[in-house]
Amino acid sequence: MLEQGSSIGLEIWAIIITVVIVIAAIIIGWHVRNHLSKSRKVPILICLCLATVSMVGYAFLGTPNFTYKANTLVHPIDEFSGLSADEVNQQRIKAIQAKIIEDKQDGELWYALGNAYMYTNAFDEAVISFDYARRLSIDPQANIYSALATALYYKNGQRITADIQQLLDRALVLDTNNFPALTLLGSEYFMSARYQKAIDTWVQILDSEHPDADRVALITAINRAKKMM
């Protein structure tokens, strides 16, 4: 409908501009023949009229097309439209893997791949990815250690081994309030009936005011742990 309306508009304005040009040509010819005035005001005014008509026509006709293009940019076609969250994540995994093929030494890509695998509970793959991220990093950050510890924790049936504890300790040395490490420890303390340690850990998370911390959930967990003591 847009193309048809634009086409009709072009035809109408082409006719109008043509008529104006013809009329202007007649007036200019009459003016020259009769030498009514040596002033050049009339030809100048006519030229200005023609310019105005042209600009108005351009603006009028250009507006629908410009709006259409702007809307297209503001609302791009969603390539993941109709896909489930799991399917979108699978597409993300494939995209990251393609980038890793181009540069296997990019630790950030391996870290991103590990996070994508964690979303699908592919813990073996997540462990491998996070370990690559750790080894490729010149100065591994706390989140790499806590991410690797979390992947190993779920791979081992939610049990903290000596290796996992070492990774968590390392993360907390680098960042005392490391959110993933504290979250994992708080959960482990609660599940193993070490309620006071769970409460202390969750209070530490609250005090850190980490943006990812769910304060309502943490307070609920603290109150539940207190009842269990």
N, C-alpha and C positions, 0 to 999 in steps of 0.2 A: 504493500500500500504506500509505503514511503517513496519508493522509486517512481510509482505512477504519479503521485501527487507532485513530486519534484519535477517530473517531465512536463506535466500540464502547466505548472508554474513557469517553467522556462519558456514554453510556447507563448504564454500570455505576455510575459515581459518582453520577449523578442518582438512581438507585434507592437506593443506600446512604444518601445524604444525606436522601432522602425518608423512609426507614425510621427513621433516627435522629431526624429532626424529629418524626415521629409518636410514637415512644417517649418523646421528651422531653416532648411535649405531654401524654401520658398521666400521666407522673410528676408534672409540675407540677400538673396538675389534681387528682391524688390528694393531693398535698401540701397544696394550698389547701383542699380539702374537709375533710380530717381535722385540719388545724391541728396537725400533730404537733410543729411547732416554729415559734417565731417567728423563728428564724434564717433568713437569706436565703442561706445557704451552698449549699444544694441548687440553687436556680435559677441562682445564679452559676456553680456548677460545670458545670451543664448548658450554659449559654451558652458557657462556655470550651470545652467539648467540641465544640459545634457550630462554633465559630470554628476550632478545631484541624482538625476534619474538612474544613472548607471550604478552609483554607489548604493542607493536605496534598493534597487533591484538585486544587486549582489548580496546585500545584507539579508534581504527577505528570503532569497533562494538559498543562501548559504546556511541559514539558521537550522533548518531541519537536519541537514546532513551533518553539521557540526555537533548538534545535540546527539545524534545517533552514534557518532564516533566516540563522543565523550562517555555516553552511557556504556558503550562496549568496553571502554577502558576501565571504568569504575566497576563494572560487573563482568569480569572476564569469565569465560566458560570454565566451569569447574571440571577439571579432568578426572577427579575422583567422585564425581556425582553418581549416586546410586550404589556406591561401595560401602560395605560395613567397615567398622573401625579396624577389625582384624585384616581385612583386605587392603585397606589403606596402609596399614603398617607393613604388610608384605611388600607393597609397592615401594615403600620407603626403604625397606631392607635391600631390595634389588637395586635401588638407585644408589645407596651407599656402597654396596658391593661393587657396582660399576666404577665408582670413583676410586675405590681402593685398588682395583685392578690397574688404574692409571698411576697411582702413587701408593705403593704398599708401605711406605715409611711415614705416612701421615697418622700420627697418634690420635689426633682429634677425630678422624674418621673412624678409627677402630673403637674409640670411646662411644661415639654416636651409634655405631653398629651394636655394641654391647647393650646399650639402653633399649634399642629396638628389639633385640632378642629377649630382653627381660620382660617386655610387654607381652610377648607371646609364650612366656614360660619356657623358652628354649635356653635353659640354664647352662648346659654344656657349652653351647655356642657363645653364650654371654661371657662365661669364664675365659674362654680362649680370646675373645675380643678385648675384654678388659685387661687381660694379661699382656696382650700385644701393646695396648695403649700405655700400660705401665712401663714396659721395657723400651718403648720408643720415645718416651718422654725423658728429656735431659734432667728435669727437676719435677718429678711426679707430684701432683697436688693431692690434697686430702681426699677429694671426691673420687679419685681413681682408686685409692686403697679401699675406701668404704664401698665403692661399687663392686670391686672384685670380691671383697669379703661377703657382701650381700648375695652375689651370684653363687659363691661357694656354699654359703649357708643354706640356700634353697636346694642346691644340687645335692647336698649331703642330708637331705630330709630334715631341715631346720634344726641342725645341731651345730653348736659352735665348737670347732676343733681348735687345737693349739695354733695352727696356721691361720685360721680365721681370726682368732683373738689377736694374733700378732699384727695382722693387717689393720684391725680396728684400732689397736693401740697406736700404730703408726699414724693413722688418720687423725686421731685425737691429739697426738703430739704436734702435728702440723696445724690443726685447727681444733681448739678445745671444745668448741660448740658445733662441730661438724654434724649437720642435721641427719644425714643418712646413717652415720655410725651410731649416734645416740638413739635414733629410732629403732634400729636393729637391736641394740643392747636393752632398751626398755622393754621391747617385746619379749626378748629372751628371758630377762629377769622375771617378768610376770608369769610366763609359761612354766618357769622352773620354780615357782612359788617363792621367789626372793622379792617379796612385795615392797619392802622398804627401799631396796636398791632401784626397783622399777619406779617408785614414786620420786625418788631423788633424781633419777634420769629424766623423767617427764617434766619435773619442775625446772630442771636445767634448760630443757628445750623451751619451756614457756618464758623463762627469764631471758633467753637469747633473742626472743622476738623474731625468729626466723620467718620470712614471708610465706614459706610453704607449710608452716605448722598450723594445724587445725586446733585452735585453742579450745573449742567446745569439746572436741573428741578427747583431747588430752586431759581436760578437767574431769570429764566423765570417767576416763580410765583411772585417774588418780583416786577418785572417790570409790570406784569399784575395788581398787587394790586395798584401800583403807578398810573396807568392809571385810575383805578376805583375810586381813591380819588377825 
